[in-house]
Amino acid sequence: MIEKTISQIKFEIGQIDKLFEAYADLLERTQKEQLDLVEVTALASIVHSFYNGLENIFLSVAKGVDADVPTGSNWHRDLLTRMTEATSQRKPVLKVETTQQLADYMGFRHFYRHSYSFFLDWNELSKLIIPLAEVWMQVKAEFYLFLKDLQTD
């Protein structure tokens, strides 16, 4: 079961990397130019996809390693919080500071799913987009440390 979980985590990391590659030009333009509604909507979709990919990894860990997936109305938040906790089967997946940053992405993903795109505010979205590549590098580094621990246990 651990091998399947490792494979799923690596697959999702690759998918998130592809997301950054596919939208590299647009992500670069956010640093220099004023964006229109279509571009802001596309960027919101990137943030949504980014967090979905992360949550897929969290679910893989919860199912494949912990054998326990949170339930209830706060399961998304509980799942994220659990990634900072060690269990008898594993070390923490992420640092607490990292999950605190990711909580903003989770919150945005919820907003995005339940709102109309014309309500998007670039000033708010930019707080997630501007640091996105750096956040991903940090998260990915922590994922690889976790994978290393999984493979050596």
C-alpha positions as CSV (number, residue, x, y, z in Angstrom):
1,M,0.0,0.0,0.0
2,I,2.9,2.4,0.7
3,E,4.2,1.9,-2.8
4,K,0.8,2.9,-4.3
5,T,0.7,6.0,-2.0
6,I,4.3,7.0,-3.0
7,S,3.3,6.6,-6.7
8,Q,0.2,8.7,-6.3
9,I,2.1,11.5,-4.5
10,K,4.7,11.5,-7.2
11,F,2.0,11.6,-9.9
12,E,0.3,14.6,-8.3
13,I,3.6,16.5,-7.9
14,G,4.1,16.0,-11.6
15,Q,0.6,17.2,-12.4
16,I,1.2,20.4,-10.3
17,D,4.5,20.9,-12.0
18,K,2.7,20.6,-15.4
19,L,0.2,23.2,-14.2
20,F,3.0,25.7,-13.6
21,E,4.6,24.8,-17.0
22,A,1.3,25.2,-18.8
23,Y,0.6,28.6,-17.4
24,A,4.2,29.9,-17.0
25,D,3.6,32.9,-19.4
26,L,0.5,34.0,-17.6
27,L,2.1,33.6,-14.2
28,E,5.1,35.6,-15.3
29,R,2.9,38.4,-16.7
30,T,1.3,38.8,-13.3
31,Q,4.5,40.4,-12.1
32,K,4.5,43.1,-14.8
33,E,1.1,43.9,-16.3
34,Q,-2.4,44.9,-15.5
35,L,-4.6,41.9,-16.1
36,D,-8.1,41.7,-17.5
37,L,-11.0,39.6,-16.2
38,V,-10.3,36.6,-18.4
39,E,-6.7,36.5,-17.2
40,V,-7.7,36.9,-13.6
41,T,-10.3,34.1,-14.0
42,A,-7.6,31.9,-15.5
43,L,-5.3,32.6,-12.5
44,A,-8.1,31.8,-10.1
45,S,-8.5,28.5,-11.9
46,I,-4.7,27.8,-11.4
47,V,-5.0,28.5,-7.7
48,H,-8.0,26.2,-7.5
49,S,-6.2,23.4,-9.4
50,F,-3.1,23.9,-7.3
51,Y,-4.9,23.3,-4.1
52,N,-6.9,20.4,-5.5
53,G,-3.6,18.7,-6.4
54,L,-2.3,19.3,-2.9
55,E,-5.5,17.9,-1.4
56,N,-5.2,14.9,-3.6
57,I,-1.8,14.2,-2.0
58,F,-3.2,14.7,1.5
59,L,-6.0,12.3,0.7
60,S,-3.5,9.7,-0.6
61,V,-1.6,10.0,2.7
62,A,-4.8,9.8,4.8
63,K,-6.1,6.8,2.9
64,G,-2.9,4.9,2.1
65,V,-0.8,5.5,5.2
66,D,-3.1,6.6,8.0
67,A,-6.1,4.6,6.8
68,D,-8.3,7.4,8.2
69,V,-9.9,10.2,6.3
70,P,-11.5,13.0,8.2
71,T,-15.2,13.4,7.9
72,G,-17.7,16.1,8.8
73,S,-18.2,19.7,7.7
74,N,-14.6,20.7,8.4
75,W,-12.9,17.7,6.8
76,H,-10.9,19.8,4.4
77,R,-9.4,21.9,7.2
78,D,-8.9,18.8,9.4
79,L,-7.2,17.0,6.6
80,L,-4.8,19.9,6.1
81,T,-4.1,20.1,9.9
82,R,-3.4,16.3,10.0
83,M,-0.6,16.8,7.5
84,T,1.4,18.6,10.3
85,E,0.9,15.7,12.7
86,A,3.1,12.6,13.1
87,T,1.2,9.3,13.5
88,S,2.4,5.8,14.4
89,Q,2.7,5.1,10.7
90,R,4.5,8.3,9.5
91,K,6.3,11.6,10.3
92,P,4.5,14.9,9.6
93,V,4.0,15.6,5.9
94,L,4.3,19.4,6.2
95,K,5.5,22.0,8.7
96,V,2.9,23.9,10.6
97,E,4.1,27.2,9.0
98,T,3.5,25.7,5.5
99,T,0.0,24.6,6.3
100,Q,-0.8,28.0,7.7
101,Q,0.1,29.4,4.2
102,L,-1.9,26.7,2.5
103,A,-5.0,27.5,4.6
104,D,-5.4,30.7,2.5
105,Y,-5.3,28.6,-0.7
106,M,-7.8,26.2,0.7
107,G,-10.1,29.1,1.6
108,F,-9.8,30.6,-1.8
109,R,-10.6,27.2,-3.4
110,H,-13.8,27.1,-1.4
111,F,-14.7,30.7,-2.5
112,Y,-13.9,29.9,-6.1
113,R,-16.2,26.8,-6.2
114,H,-19.1,28.8,-4.7
115,S,-18.9,32.1,-6.4
116,Y,-19.1,33.8,-9.8
117,S,-15.8,34.6,-11.5
118,F,-16.8,38.3,-11.9
119,F,-16.5,38.6,-8.1
120,L,-12.8,37.9,-8.3
121,D,-10.7,40.7,-6.9
122,W,-7.2,40.9,-8.3
123,N,-5.9,42.7,-5.2
124,E,-6.9,39.7,-3.1
125,L,-6.0,37.0,-5.6
126,S,-2.6,38.5,-6.2
127,K,-1.7,37.7,-2.6
128,L,-2.0,34.1,-3.5
129,I,-0.6,34.3,-7.1
130,I,2.5,36.4,-6.5
131,P,4.1,33.9,-4.0
132,L,2.6,30.8,-5.6
133,A,5.8,29.5,-7.2
134,E,7.7,30.0,-4.0
135,V,5.0,28.3,-2.0
136,W,5.1,25.4,-4.4
137,M,8.8,25.0,-4.1
138,Q,8.6,24.9,-0.3
139,V,5.7,22.4,-0.3
140,K,7.3,20.2,-2.9
141,A,10.6,20.1,-0.9
142,E,8.6,19.0,2.2
143,F,6.8,16.4,0.1
144,Y,10.1,15.0,-1.1
145,L,11.4,14.8,2.5
146,F,8.2,13.0,3.4
147,L,8.6,10.6,0.5
148,K,12.2,9.9,1.5
149,D,11.0,9.0,5.0
150,L,8.2,6.8,3.7
151,Q,10.6,4.9,1.4
152,T,13.2,4.3,4.2
153,D,10.6,3.1,6.8
